[in-house]
Amino acid sequence: MSSGFWTVIVAAGRSARFGAPKLLEVLGSCRVIDHSVLTAVLVSAGVVLVADDPRVSDGQPVDVVVAGGESRSASVRAGLAAVPADVEVVLVHDGARPGANAELYSRVAHALADGVDAVVPALAVADTVKRIGGDGRVVGTVDRSDLVAVQTPQGFRRSALLAAHGDGGEATDDAALIELAGGTVVAVLGDAINVKVTEPHDLEFLRAVWPR
């Protein structure tokens, strides 16, 4: 695969819902963050790690380490600012998704064809989705036929990502900012093992299915 892209790994969260520093948890032969970093380093021309905890960043084989911001979007902007100016393609990955493999990176990077500003890996939503009101009552069932759950790494034309972040906007993922800016976002097949470690049961699942 082409190695002309840089990857920004976002690893500056507070792990509030997990209840402990989730990136430092052991998964298989190393820590959650180590899996994310080592795959990115393998497939990327360069890697920026956005991290505040020195236990996350110390000794990592990345090109640049920068401090995070007050939000995920601010942390991405900090990482993006550290990418060399001549890099045209940037992938953004959540450090808490240790299951992203080289094949997934390749699918994302190669889908950035002419006319595409961003690429997201995605899986179809299998569960029935309900909409509820403030009192907890179900008010409707959502048609899931055109719904997907989106993962990272997400790929971007650097110019489009810079423009989308230009006004300091906030979103749960960077592709949403591209959408708001009127850019073109396409989806590629994600990976079922590419689970984001958010709560302890996510890590339990990964430990149960992780390759030995």
Sequence and secondary structure as in RCSB ss.txt:
>XXXX:A:sequence
MSSGFWTVIVAAGRSARFGAPKLLEVLGSCRVIDHSVLTAVLVSAGVVLVADDPRVSDGQPVDVVVAGGESRSAS
VRAGLAAVPADVEVVLVHDGARPGANAELYSRVAHALADGVDAVVPALAVADTVKRIGGDGRVVGTVDRSDLVAV
QTPQGFRRSALLAAHGDGGEATDDAALIELAGGTVVAVLGDAINVKVTEPHDLEFLRAVWPR
>XXXX:A:secstr
     EEEEE     TTTTS GGGSEETTEEHHHHHHHHHHHH SEEEEE S HHHHTT   SEEE   SSHHHH
HHHHHHTS TT  EEEEEETT TT  HHHHHHHHHT  TT  EEEEEEE  S EEEE TTS EEEEE  TT EEE
 S EEEEHHHHHHHTTT    SSHHHHHHHTT  EEEEE  TT     SHHHHHHHHHHS  
